[in-house]
Amino acid sequence: MSFLIDPPLLFIAGFAIGSFLDQSPRTVKVVLGLAVVLVFLSVSLLLYLDVLPCFFPFICTGLSGSEFMFHSNLTGIYKKDVPQFVVIFLFALYPLWIYAGHALAMRFSKYS
């Protein structure tokens, strides 16, 4: 999970929920969407706080969790460089990304 990878993955998850569960009750989709967002938020927060080291094979070559979250090896941005309110804002956008994917799937299903 990272601030560059999470938004597209959440968008894709929302799109998949909207596409594959289009006939399911709204409650099922909301609960599944919330579960996905909570998993992303919890793992990303633990990575950001350096509670978890970066654990993704072939991606983490000695990166700490926070270095992975910011892709410090590529961007040169480190945890100390980013104000906390920016990080909180990025985390707060996670539900929006999954909702945007779901909304696009619903838009496509209307035209099918």
N, C-alpha and C positions, 0 to 999 in steps of 0.2 A: 504494500500500500504506500502510496506517495502522493504528494500534492499534484504531480503531473499525470500519474497513472490512474488515480482514483476517479476523477470526474468522468473520463470516457468509460471506465468499467461500470460505474454507477448508472450512467446513461444507458449503456447496453443492457444492464440488468433490468432497469425500468422498462426498456423497450421489449425485452423478452417476457417480462411479467405481463405487460399489456397485450403482447401478441399471442402468447401461448395460453393465457388464462382469460382471454377476452369474454368467454361465456361464464366465467366463474363469478360468484357474488363479490361485490365490492369489498366486503370485509376481508375475504381471503386475500385479495390483492394488496390491501392496506397492511394487513398483518405481515405478509411476506415481504413487502417493501420495507416496512419498519425493521424487520429482522435483518434484512440485508444491510440497511443503513447502520444499524447498531453493531453488526459485526465489523463493518468497515471502520466506523468511528472508534470502537474499542481497540482494535488492532493498531490503527493509525495513531491513536493517542498514546498507546503503550510504546510504539516505535518512537514517536516524537519525544516522549519523556525519557527515552533511553532505558526503559524498563526491559524491553525486548531488544535483543540485537537484531540486525537485519538477518533474516533466516531464509531468504529465497535463493535456491541454488542457481548458480551461473550468473546471478545478478549482483550478489553481495560479495564483493572481494575486499573483505576487511572493513566494511562500512558499519558505523554505528547506526542505531535506529533513526536518530535524527538526521544523520548525514544522508541516509537513504531517502527519508521523507522529502528532503530538499534537493536530492541528486547533487550533493555537494561536489562530487568528483567531476560532474559535467558542467554545473552552473556556477560553481565557486561560491554559492550561497550557503552559509552555515546558520545554525540555530541562533547564535548570538547576534547575527545580522538582521534578524526579522523581529519586529515588535510583536508582542503577544497578541495584541488586538487583531493583527493581520492573520495570525494563525487561528484565532477563534473565529474570525470571519470565514476563513477557508473551510474550517470544520462545519460551520453553520450552513454552508452551501451544499453539503452532502445530500440532505433530503431534497433540495431543489434539483440536483442532477438526476436523481432517480425519478422524480416526478416529471421532469422534462422528457425523459425517455419514454415513460408511460404515456404521457400526453401525445407524443408523436405517434406512438403505436395506435392509440385510439383514433387519431386523425386519419391514419392510413386505413384502419378497419372501416371507417365510414365510407371510404371511396371504393372499397372492394365489393 
